[in-house]
């Protein structure tokens, strides 16, 4: 079964936008989207498209990889520049996944949920500043969003 089998075209679009939105949400949380965060996102997408830690997600990341740069440019151009408005807009869009993920297989939904949270952590650490004792620092603003609290854990019910 394809992970998109039961989804409408708009639901598929939102699902595939998620890594782009997470990247912009975390990278822009401190008001400064820098190249290291975008480069980390590119690296994560390419890696996960080819050698995902979870085979359930390889097809998903291959699809995401096809349009990542185009979507990133499009969203950064049209989202509000003001940090709080941009973050709220992205959060609301990501929240739509709570109605979409249950339409996919439970294993895929849980894998993607966990992976998006890990993705957010990697983006935050990409420009988090000084590494101290092998721990990357994360800005206070990024820390506020890193847990992707707008998402409901689809694995919580099983």
C-alpha positions, 0 to 999 in steps of 0.5 A: 500500500502506498502511503498516499493511497487514501489521500486527496491531492491537497493532502498529499501536497501538505504531507510533502511540504512538511519538511520544508515547513519544518525547516523554515519554522526552525531556521526562522524562529530566531529571525535569521534563516542562515545557509547552514540550516538550509544546507542541513535540510538539503543534506537530510532530505538527500540522505533520507531519500537514499538511505533512510533510517526507516525504509517506510520513509524512503519513498516519501523522502524521494518525493520530497527531494524532487520539489524541496528547493522549489517549495523552499523558495516559494514558501520563503517568498510568500510567508510573512516576514515577521517571525511570529506571524510566519511561525503561526502560519507554518504551525497552522499548516503543519497542524493539518497533518493531524487529520492527514496522518491517520489516513496513512498506515499507522506505521508510516504515520508514526515513523513520519511523526518521529522523523519530523521531530528528529528533522527539526532537532537537526535543523536547530542544531545546524546553526545552534552556535557553539558545540560544548562537550559534543552537545550543540546549543539551540537558540531559545526561539528554536527551542520553543518550536523544536518539539513540533507541539502542534502535531499529535503523536499518531502512535499514542493510541496504540 
